[in-house]
Every structure is written in structure tokens, then in C-alpha cells.
Amino acid sequence: MAEYSSCQSLTKILRRINLFHILQRQTDFANKLRHEFPANWHRQIVDAIKLGDPENAERVIRDHIERSLRLRNQTQNSRNNK
């Protein structure tokens, strides 16, 4: 709607506000991750890759992604229930 108003300053400020909220949500998510997962979690992925066993590396990466998605969904659901 702001773009249709032809007011460029309004469009710019609304984009900045939206970016702020996106970054804030990502920061909230990252902070929750810090408490839920081991501090060396990404190191575990690197170590699994370095071992040269593709099946194990894939398992470690998939576990990382699945746990991250579960936590993200839990975070979004709790936010929606507020």
C-alpha cells in the first residue's frame, strides 16, 4: 500500500521497520538455540565431514536440520499463542 502512495520515504521506513522485526525474530530464535543445543554443535558437523564417512556426515547434518526446525516451530508456536 505504501508503494502505491508514491511516497518513497514512507516505503523506505516501512521496509526498515520490517527488516528490524525480521532480524529481531532471528535473534530470538538464535538465543533459544544457544540454550537448546551443545556449544560445539557446528564443530560436530565439521568433524563428521572430516572423517570422510558420507553416511555419518549426512546423518549428523540431517539431525542438526531437523532439531533446528523443531525448535523453530516450537518458537513460532509459542509466539503465536501469546
N, C-alpha and C positions, 0 to 999 in steps of 0.2 A: 504494500500500500504506500509505503514511504517513497518507493521508486516512482510510482505514478504521480506523486505530488510534485515531482520535478524539483524538489528541494534537496540539493546534493548534501548540504550539511546535515540534514535530518537522516538521510540514508547512511552517511558515514558514521554518525554517532550511534545509530541503531546497530550497525554492523560491529562496532567496537564493543557495545554492551553485550551483544550475542557472543562474541569471542570471549569476553570476560567470563560469562556464565559457563561456556564450554570448558574453558581452562579450569574454572573453579570445580566443576564436576569431575574432571580428570584428576585434579589434585586430591579431592576427597577419596576417589577410587584408589589412587596410588597410596594414600595414607592407610587405607584399610588393608591394602595388600601387604604393606610393611609389617603389619601385626599378624597376618594370617599365614604367611609363608616364610620359610627359612631365609636368613640374610644371604646365604650363598646359593640361592636357587638358580640364578643365571649361570653361576660357575658350574653347577651340576650339569647344565646343558652343554656348556663348552667342554667339560671333561668327558662327557658321554660321546661327543663328536670326535674328540681327540683319540679316544680308544679305538676308533676305526670299525666299530660294530654298528652298521647302519640300522639294524633292527632295534638294538638297545637305544641308540640315539633317537630314533623315531618314537619309541615308547616314552622316553623322558620328555621329549618336546610335546608330544600329544598330551601327556599328563599335565604339563605346565599350562597348555592352552585350555584344556578342559577345566582345570581348577580355577584359572583366571576368569573364564566365562561364568562358572557357577557363582563365584564371588561377585562378579559384576552384576549378574542377575539378582542376587540377593540384595546388593546395594541399591539397585534401581527399584526393586520391590519395596524395600523399607522406606525409600524416599517417597514413593508413590502413596504409601499408606499414611504419611504424615499429614 
